Amino acid sequence: MRFISILSLLLAVVILFSNIAIAQPKLTIPEAEFDFGYVPQNAQISHIFWLFSTGTDSLKVINIRPGCGCTKAPLEKQEIAVGDSTRLEVIFKTQTYRGRQTKRPSITTNEGPDTKNVKISADVITNPDSTYPVTIYPYKFDISQFGEAVRKLLEFEIANVSDKDLDIQLIDMPYNMFKLKMPKRIKAGSREKGKIELMDEYLSEEFEKSITIQVSDETSSRFTIPIKRVIRIPGSDLSKKDGK
């Protein structure tokens, strides 16, 4: 009987340690790269990457290195339960950069030992008012509010400056933040109007975001439009904070 009890105890210990050994965190990034396409200088653009915990133990994000001072990568939460996910927003300030820019923020987790990366790319241009095959007016969306009158709507135009009809596709936009009305197709040499409207729940917020569109030319060109909102109302908390 004593032999059977010892054997049972040893078996239980083996099973316990086997389960501990099997438990392993794992980071999965379904979309690890994003191309903003053409973007203007002196703007802030952003894209959200989703990080998934697909292992058998909770995933802990130990460190994120954006890669340079022009890039930030705020994380929604540091610990991700098995089967759960979190958002990593990569923010890039184009400043006075020119040409093709690539940034690779690195992510260190308890999966270890190697880090994983997400990648953003952008073509920073100095002539956003004369791009090809489309030109966007204005090339920066400013929905700022100065005074008591609520401002949440901005109208814009997309001009097809090529000799071919082009389809316009929305690639990326902050979730549930804007209502966007945009032409789906623009004939060669024509202009079409669109409008973007801020959702009511964001009217009291200041932000810098962006949207990315793609056109159906031979290279599937992308264009990213920065969206900015500041609020200046005399006597409001935001105005007082700005004046400090």
Secondary structure, DSSP 8 states (H G I E B T S, - for coil): -HHHHHHHHHHHHHHHHHHHHH----EE-S--EEEEEEEESS-EEEEEEEEEE-SSS-EEEEEEE-SSTTEE--BS-SEE-TT-EEEEEEEEE-TT--EEEEE--EEEETT-SS-EE-EEEEEEES-GGG-SSEEEESSSEE--EESSS---EEEEEEEE-SSS-EEEEEEE--TTTEEEE--SEE-TT-EEEEEEEE-GGGTT--EEEEEEEEE-STT--EEEEEEEE-EE-TTSHHHHHHH-
